[in-house]
Amino acid sequence: MRTFTYKVPSSIRQATSDFGQSSDFLAGGTTLIDLMKLEVMTPSQLVDINRLPMRGIELASDGLRIGALEKMSDVAENQEVVANYPVISQALLKSASAQLRNMASMGGNLLQRTRCGYFRDVSTPCNKRQPGSGCPAIDGWNRTHAILGTSSSCVATHPSDLAVALVALDASILLQSENNNRLMKLDDFYQVPGETPDKENQLRPGELITEIVVPRLDFAQRSTYVKVRDRESYEFALCSAAVALDIRDSRIADARVAAGGVATVPWRLPAVEAALRGAPATVESFEAATEVAADGAKPLRDNGFKVSLLKRTIVRALLEGSRL
Amino acid sequence: MSRNLNDSSSSDLPPDAQAGSSRRQFISRLAAISAGLSVAAPLARSATTTEGNALEGKSPKKGTEEDLVEINFKVNGRHQKLEVDPRVTLLDAIRDRLGLTGTKKGCDRGACGACTVHMNGRRVLSCLTLALMTQGEEITTIEGLAKGDELHPVQAAFIGCDGFQCGYCTPGQIMSAVGCINEGHIRSDTEIQEFMSGNLCRCGAYPNIVDAIKIAAEQMKAGR
């Protein structure tokens, strides 16, 4: 690990003004310390935000607000979250391990970096880590990589389960800097790689995610998260699906669908949602609606299986969601 | 990760490593040798600035002292004050600086669970926690679990159920198991397996570990 200086600000304002060139904010550390050991990330200064007042899990009439420093485990077990937004709780509990969930913050989870093996190995090129150096994954080992939202520069998947659930629920994040607050839809926050895979989102230098805002969605009580992976637990997704269903008289009045593990960003599927609206809540209409799920997919040498896996994962989630 | 030279475990070397070495000394000697191989360049660089003292575990004089950070925290109920390089993890601080070597270094990357300790009563990974993040916090390691000679119920159950073979993952398994029971994630074998999935056992003692957790949970519920 490279040397760094360490600051502990006492306010959000001070944290953002302490943030200098080559700084990183330190919350749970589960991504950052790991990548600093690998020298994938080499900040010269860490600004420890753990003492800042960015906590609380509050359910109000207009929705749910979660402080960015709340731990994944606390949100997953929160009874209001479990009752009103089960997809959030399930996505969190299917992430990482009990220890990591006790450490990792909600805001940090949304900013975690890809698990692409080339990104994590500093002896190989990577356009995300070292812009312009090339992408060995495109012609290399790419079984776990993305089929959607890719470019000729990068095919790395976004690793967060939480983000998939939040994108399905139309959640926003509150971004705070020294003189500015802005609320942004999480779906707009993430950027596909294009020619600049090193720029993953809209976060500005010194800006902090301070809060997650999930709008009220009554039918989110009927929501679920299905995650398919190489082992049953403690593993990143090969494919995942977050769905919420509004079923009235055995027909789908409204639906929310997003997928993870298959795309460079959490992947909302409006075309699948549109195909579901008005359809009977049957396995046949679920299968028909997911026909368009992988439209535009660009499978690589080893990950062509994700095209059908994506459709089947969504069907499984819709089946589980419709039986709730 | 570069090794903090203050924390060199080579001072544990017995004067005569040939005769009467304990298992602990033997292992620490191996560790010192392998560390010497992997960080040969930094050691050599430091040796020139410290007149050859680095290998004896003494503090390098130049270039680091002003960067040390003081931390005050509680480990197993005792106040501890350390000056550490900001890069030192909680794992290295408790093992190399406090001599509490029960906590094991497995992957050192947050993937295996061998380094699990409790921070303020919650199970966390000490390899992904910087020591300076524990300022003012309370840490419990495997050494702090027993009450004197009386083993914690989870420790006793691991022995009773043969919940290990080589034993390397065991301190982490036990600390994680205590957390798992305290959290109440013991309603079925499946739930125990799910909530213990962050602790890997290369010997495959998993069925016995699940048995031990169920027995210990019953005893803890009964207040024994």
Interface residues (C-beta under 8 A of the other chain):
Chain A: M1 T3 F4 T5 Y6 V8 L26 G29 T30 I33 D34 K37 L38 L46 D48 N50 S73 A96 S97 A98 Q99 L100 N102 M103 E232 S233 Y234
Chain B: M1 S2 D67 V69 D85 P86 R87 T89 D108 R109 G110 G113 T116 R122 R123 V124 L125 L128 T129 L130 L132 M133 Q135 S176 G179 C180 E183 H185 Q193 E194 F195 M196 S197 G198 N199
